[in-house]
Every structure is written in C-alpha cells, then in structure tokens.
Amino acid sequence: MNNEYTTKPKYVLAILTILNSTLTHFWLVKLGRKKGKTLELYPEVLRTVPIPDIVSIDENDITQINNAINNGTLLSLADTFVMKWFNLGSDDIATMKEYISNNQ
C-alpha cells in the first residue's frame, strides 16, 4: 500500500473496516496455515487481503464508520460496508462464515 494513504483518515477507516470483516477473517482462515488451534499468518497472505478502490468509497460510508467506531458498533457494521464495496450478497457472507466455522 502506498504510504501516502496511511495518513488519510478515509483510507485508515476503510482498511480498519475491511480488517474487521468476515471477508478478511475468511481470507486469513482460507490462506493461513493452521498449527493446532493457532492460525499462522505470513506476509504473503496479509499482502493479498482484498482491498476495494478506496477512492470510490462514498464519504457517507466513512462518516458512518467513524460513528460506529465511536459508539462501539464497527464489528456489527463491517460486513455491511464490505458487502457494498465488493458487491457481495448476504449469502456470500453466510458461506464465508460457514467455511470459517468448519475450518477453525
């Protein structure tokens, strides 16, 4: 990721949301290595976590994310934003959650 993005709140909030989503959890479970009950994550896996075109994310989404962080509800909203940004359906999230449940 370009370092200039790390100082822009929009990018930080969007990435924080993505990292707290079912999509990222699925990605890490699917591509990470299990060692007993521990999931080992290597740089290659972390570098390939899907990131949408953050420039195109609506500023209203960023405002809602900021509010969710401030009132402690980001985890419950992260999937909603990720579904929108990646054009996923609730069935996609359900499939990922099932995979996670069966592979942890």
MIFI-620710 format. One record per residue (C-alpha): residue number from 1; x, y, z. Coordinates in steps of 0.05 Angstrom, whole numbers. Layout:
<dopas>
<numar = NUM&xx = X&yy = Y&zz = Z>
...
</dopas>
This chain:
<dopas>
<numar = 1&xx = 0&yy = 0&zz = 0>
<numar = 2&xx = 24&yy = 69&zz = -16>
<numar = 3&xx = 49&yy = 104&zz = 47>
<numar = 4&xx = 13&yy = 169&zz = 29>
<numar = 5&xx = -53&yy = 133&zz = 43>
<numar = 6&xx = -36&yy = 117&zz = 114>
<numar = 7&xx = -43&yy = 189&zz = 135>
<numar = 8&xx = -111&yy = 200&zz = 104>
<numar = 9&xx = -169&yy = 184&zz = 150>
<numar = 10&xx = -213&yy = 156&zz = 94>
<numar = 11&xx = -162&yy = 102&zz = 78>
<numar = 12&xx = -148&yy = 85&zz = 150>
<numar = 13&xx = -222&yy = 79&zz = 167>
<numar = 14&xx = -237&yy = 37&zz = 105>
<numar = 15&xx = -179&yy = -10&zz = 118>
<numar = 16&xx = -198&yy = -16&zz = 191>
<numar = 17&xx = -268&yy = -36&zz = 169>
<numar = 18&xx = -242&yy = -87&zz = 119>
<numar = 19&xx = -195&yy = -118&zz = 171>
<numar = 20&xx = -254&yy = -127&zz = 219>
<numar = 21&xx = -299&yy = -161&zz = 168>
<numar = 22&xx = -319&yy = -233&zz = 155>
<numar = 23&xx = -286&yy = -227&zz = 86>
<numar = 24&xx = -217&yy = -216&zz = 117>
<numar = 25&xx = -229&yy = -270&zz = 170>
<numar = 26&xx = -248&yy = -318&zz = 115>
<numar = 27&xx = -187&yy = -298&zz = 74>
<numar = 28&xx = -140&yy = -310&zz = 132>
<numar = 29&xx = -171&yy = -377&zz = 151>
<numar = 30&xx = -171&yy = -400&zz = 79>
<numar = 31&xx = -99&yy = -379&zz = 63>
<numar = 32&xx = -66&yy = -380&zz = 132>
<numar = 33&xx = -32&yy = -443&zz = 159>
<numar = 34&xx = -63&yy = -478&zz = 218>
<numar = 35&xx = -17&yy = -501&zz = 273>
<numar = 36&xx = -63&yy = -537&zz = 321>
<numar = 37&xx = -115&yy = -485&zz = 340>
<numar = 38&xx = -68&yy = -428&zz = 322>
<numar = 39&xx = -71&yy = -394&zz = 255>
<numar = 40&xx = -3&yy = -374&zz = 228>
<numar = 41&xx = -4&yy = -314&zz = 182>
<numar = 42&xx = 52&yy = -300&zz = 134>
<numar = 43&xx = 67&yy = -234&zz = 98>
<numar = 44&xx = 45&yy = -263&zz = 31>
<numar = 45&xx = -25&yy = -276&zz = 59>
<numar = 46&xx = -31&yy = -209&zz = 92>
<numar = 47&xx = -8&yy = -172&zz = 30>
<numar = 48&xx = -63&yy = -204&zz = -11>
<numar = 49&xx = -122&yy = -186&zz = 33>
<numar = 50&xx = -174&yy = -157&zz = -15>
<numar = 51&xx = -178&yy = -81&zz = -14>
<numar = 52&xx = -230&yy = -44&zz = -56>
<numar = 53&xx = -218&yy = 20&zz = -94>
<numar = 54&xx = -219&yy = 65&zz = -33>
<numar = 55&xx = -223&yy = 128&zz = -75>
<numar = 56&xx = -292&yy = 108&zz = -98>
<numar = 57&xx = -319&yy = 95&zz = -27>
<numar = 58&xx = -375&yy = 144&zz = -10>
<numar = 59&xx = -357&yy = 196&zz = 42>
<numar = 60&xx = -423&yy = 179&zz = 77>
<numar = 61&xx = -396&yy = 109&zz = 89>
<numar = 62&xx = -334&yy = 139&zz = 121>
<numar = 63&xx = -377&yy = 182&zz = 167>
<numar = 64&xx = -418&yy = 121&zz = 187>
<numar = 65&xx = -355&yy = 81&zz = 201>
<numar = 66&xx = -327&yy = 137&zz = 244>
<numar = 67&xx = -392&yy = 140&zz = 283>
<numar = 68&xx = -392&yy = 64&zz = 290>
<numar = 69&xx = -321&yy = 65&zz = 318>
<numar = 70&xx = -340&yy = 120&zz = 367>
<numar = 71&xx = -401&yy = 82&zz = 392>
<numar = 72&xx = -371&yy = 12&zz = 391>
<numar = 73&xx = -411&yy = -18&zz = 334>
<numar = 74&xx = -359&yy = -26&zz = 279>
<numar = 75&xx = -357&yy = -102&zz = 284>
<numar = 76&xx = -432&yy = -107&zz = 272>
<numar = 77&xx = -429&yy = -59&zz = 212>
<numar = 78&xx = -364&yy = -80&zz = 178>
<numar = 79&xx = -396&yy = -135&zz = 136>
<numar = 80&xx = -450&yy = -87&zz = 112>
<numar = 81&xx = -397&yy = -40&zz = 83>
<numar = 82&xx = -354&yy = -96&zz = 55>
<numar = 83&xx = -415&yy = -126&zz = 21>
<numar = 84&xx = -428&yy = -59&zz = -12>
<numar = 85&xx = -356&yy = -45&zz = -32>
<numar = 86&xx = -344&yy = -114&zz = -61>
<numar = 87&xx = -414&yy = -124&zz = -89>
<numar = 88&xx = -426&yy = -185&zz = -45>
<numar = 89&xx = -492&yy = -213&zz = -21>
<numar = 90&xx = -512&yy = -237&zz = 48>
<numar = 91&xx = -509&yy = -308&zz = 21>
<numar = 92&xx = -435&yy = -296&zz = 5>
<numar = 93&xx = -422&yy = -274&zz = 77>
<numar = 94&xx = -461&yy = -334&zz = 103>
<numar = 95&xx = -419&yy = -381&zz = 61>
<numar = 96&xx = -355&yy = -349&zz = 88>
<numar = 97&xx = -380&yy = -355&zz = 159>
<numar = 98&xx = -397&yy = -428&zz = 148>
<numar = 99&xx = -327&yy = -441&zz = 120>
<numar = 100&xx = -295&yy = -405&zz = 179>
<numar = 101&xx = -337&yy = -445&zz = 228>
<numar = 102&xx = -319&yy = -511&zz = 195>
<numar = 103&xx = -245&yy = -497&zz = 190>
<numar = 104&xx = -225&yy = -468&zz = 257>
</dopas>
